[in-house]
């Protein structure tokens, strides 16, 4: 997600630069080109913002992994205890 956020910031910088260049353009053709670029950059920025908003919080998967490891550890502990009991009964 950090990469997407960084790309969004880069895109916002490009939008600001494009706006500046559009205002400084000397011909209508240049202004139209920059207007087209601005529309595309803004559309991409909106799509990227929406994608970022749909992503789960950064620690979601880390927490799930931690919980899974803990459950596996507890299961392993239970299996070892059970194996000890079985060995005692067999001896």
C-alpha positions as CSV (number, residue, x, y, z in Angstrom):
1,X,0.0,0.0,0.0
2,X,2.9,2.3,0.6
3,X,3.8,2.1,-3.1
4,X,0.3,3.0,-4.1
5,X,0.3,5.9,-1.7
6,X,3.7,7.1,-3.0
7,X,2.4,6.8,-6.6
8,X,-0.7,8.9,-5.7
9,X,1.5,11.6,-4.2
10,X,3.6,11.6,-7.4
11,X,0.5,11.8,-9.5
12,X,-0.8,14.8,-7.4
13,X,2.5,16.5,-8.1
14,X,2.1,15.9,-11.8
15,X,-1.4,17.3,-11.6
16,X,-0.1,20.5,-9.9
17,X,2.7,20.8,-12.5
18,X,0.3,20.3,-15.3
19,X,-2.1,23.0,-13.9
20,X,0.8,25.4,-13.7
21,X,1.9,24.7,-17.3
22,X,-1.7,25.0,-18.5
23,X,-2.0,28.5,-17.0
24,X,1.4,29.5,-18.4
25,X,0.6,28.1,-21.9
26,X,0.7,30.8,-24.6
27,X,-1.5,29.1,-27.2
28,X,-5.0,27.6,-27.1
29,X,-3.5,24.4,-28.5
30,X,-1.1,24.0,-25.5
31,X,-3.9,24.8,-23.0
32,X,-6.1,22.1,-24.6
33,X,-3.3,19.6,-24.5
34,X,-2.7,20.3,-20.8
35,X,-6.5,20.2,-20.1
36,X,-6.6,16.7,-21.7
37,X,-3.6,15.6,-19.6
38,X,-5.2,17.0,-16.5
39,X,-8.5,15.1,-17.1
40,X,-6.6,11.9,-17.5
41,X,-4.3,12.4,-14.5
42,X,-7.3,13.3,-12.3
43,X,-9.2,10.2,-13.5
44,X,-6.2,8.0,-12.6
45,X,-5.9,9.7,-9.2
46,X,-9.5,9.1,-8.4
47,X,-9.2,5.4,-9.4
48,X,-6.1,5.1,-7.3
49,X,-7.7,6.7,-4.3
50,X,-10.7,4.4,-4.6
51,X,-8.4,1.3,-4.8
52,X,-6.5,2.5,-1.7
53,X,-9.8,3.1,0.2
54,X,-10.8,-0.5,-0.6
55,X,-7.6,-2.0,0.8
56,X,-7.7,-3.5,4.3
57,X,-5.7,-1.7,7.1
58,X,-2.0,-2.4,7.0
59,X,-1.9,-4.7,10.1
60,X,-4.9,-6.8,9.1
61,X,-2.9,-9.6,7.6
62,X,-0.1,-9.4,10.1
63,X,-2.6,-9.8,12.9
64,X,-4.2,-12.8,11.2
65,X,-0.8,-14.4,10.7
66,X,0.0,-13.8,14.3
67,X,-3.3,-15.4,15.4
68,X,-2.7,-18.4,13.1
69,X,0.8,-18.9,14.5
70,X,-0.5,-18.8,18.0
71,X,-3.3,-21.3,17.2
72,X,-0.7,-23.6,15.5
73,X,1.5,-23.4,18.5
74,X,-1.3,-24.2,20.9
75,X,-2.3,-27.1,18.6
76,X,1.2,-28.4,18.6
77,X,1.4,-28.1,22.4
78,X,-1.8,-30.1,22.7
79,X,-0.5,-32.8,20.4
80,X,2.7,-33.1,22.4
81,X,0.8,-33.5,25.6
82,X,-1.4,-36.1,24.0
83,X,1.6,-38.0,22.7
84,X,3.1,-38.0,26.2
85,X,-0.1,-39.5,27.7
86,X,-0.2,-42.2,25.1
87,X,3.5,-43.1,25.7
88,X,2.8,-43.4,29.4
89,X,-0.1,-45.7,28.8
90,X,1.8,-47.9,26.5
91,X,4.7,-48.3,28.9
